């Protein structure tokens, strides 16, 4: 029986083989070969960092050179949340998907987003509104490991499925007449 080499040794050997194969090629040919191999392996292409990108950010977290990042205000305009639990779900969605922050957050982490979209902060009712988001299963709370649920993710992506109606009076509501 032959002894298995450690995984680190395999990685080093694979890296050396790739360097040996690509070494004699020019930069454009290297890029074509790597793109072809990545495609064959089912790996999404990695974009090269642009001059304006943060070199410390992971390559896959950098925006594509020709794209512009979506602002929270733009996402808010697209999804049109009208209740605070819906807003909280959009905030959690935005911080995970567009700010590329960790999936997990604590209850207070979403509060500053109200100011970013110029929405009234719920004030002392923030906890109550957060609990409503929990009840609607938009968010799962686990201390600092709270997260946007699959239900919350779907709700944000479909624009809350027509459930974006504010409570209170509307233009079509008339007052009830009292019988004397």
N, C-alpha and C positions, 0 to 999 in steps of 0.2 A: 504494500500500500504506500502511496506517495503522500507526503505531508502537504496540506494546503498552505499556500502562502497567505500572509495577512492581507486584508483588503487594501491597506496603505501601499503595500508593495505592488499590488495589481494596478492601482491608480497611477503610481509612478511609472510603471512599465507602459501603460496605455498612453500616458502623456508623452513619454519619450518616443514611442512609435509614431504618434501624430506629428511631433516636431521633426522627426527624421523624414517622414513622408512629405511634409509641407515645406520644409527648409529650402529646397532648391527652387520652389515656385516663387513667382512674383506676388505682390500684395493682392492684385485683382484676381489672380488664379487661386490663391489661398482662400479668398473670400467666397469664390464660386464653389470650391470644393467643400468648405465648411457649411455653406448654405445647403448644398445638395445632401450632405451627410445628415444635417439636422432635419431636413425634410424627410429623408428615409427613416429616421428614428422617431419621427412624429413630435419633434421638439419645435416650439415656436421660435422664429428667428429673433436674435438679439440685436437691437439697434445699437450702433456705435454712439458713444457720448458726443453731444454737440459742444461747441465752445461755451455755451451759456449754461450747460447743465452742471449739477453738483457732482463733482468727481467722487465724493464719498458715498453717494446714493447708489443702491444696487442698480445694475444695468437695466433690469426689467422694470424698475420703478421710475425711470426717466421718461419724460414725454417723447413721443416720436418727433423728429425734427420739424415737420410741417404742421403738427397739430398744436392747438392751444388748449390749455387745461380748462375744464368746466368750473366756473365759480359756483359757490354755494347759492348766490342770488339767481344764477341761470337755472340751476337744478330746481330751486324753489319755484321759479316761474313755470317750469315744465310740469312739475308734479302737483302744484297748487294745493298744498295741505292747508286746511282751514281750522282744524282742531289742534290743540297742543299735543295730544298723543301722536297725531300724524306728523306734526313738526318734529317731535323728538325722534320718530322713526327716520325721517329724512335726514336729520342731523347725524344719527348713527350710521346711516347708509353713506352719507357724504364723507364722513371722517374715515371710514373703512375703504371705500372704493376710490375716492378722488384724492384724499390727503394721504392715503396709504399708511394710515396709523394702524397700530395693532387692533385686531378685531375686538379685543376686550377693553372695557372702560368702566369707570365708576359713575355713579349717579350724577355727581356734580360736573363731570366732564362735558356734558351736553349743554349745560346752561349758557355758556358764553356765545353759543351759536345764535341765540335769539337776537342779540345785538348785531351780529354780522348781517342778518337779513332784515334788520330794522323792524323786528316784530316786538311787541310788548312782552317783557319778561313776566312770567306768571307770579313773580314775587313770592309771597308766603305760600302760595298755592302750587309751587313747583313740585313738591313731593306728591301732592294729590294728583297732578297731571301725569307725573311719572308712573304712579300706581295705575292710572287708567291705561297707559301704554302697556303695562304689564298684564292687565286684565284682558286687553285686546290681543295679547300674545305677540305684539310687535317687538317687544324686548323681553329678554330673560335676565333677571337680576340675580347676581351672585357676588355681591360686594364689588371688588375691583375687577372681577371677571364677568361683568354683565356684557351682553352682546345682543345684536340685532338678530332676531330669529328668522327662520325660513319664511314664516308667515309675514313678518315685517318686511323682509326683503321683497317678497312677491307683491305686497301691498304698495310699497313705494314704486316698484317698477311698473305696475299697472295704473298708477295714479289713484290708488285707494278704491278702485272699482266702483265709482259713482257714490261712494260713501263720504264724500268731502262736502257735507252740508253743515253749515254752522247752526248751532242751537239758537233759539230765541226767535224774535219776530222776523218775518220776511215780508216782502211787498204784497204777497198774495194772501196773507193771513189777516183775517178781520176779527175784531173783538166780538165776543159773544154778547148778545143782547140779553139782559136779565129780564125775566118776567116779574112784574110787580105783584 
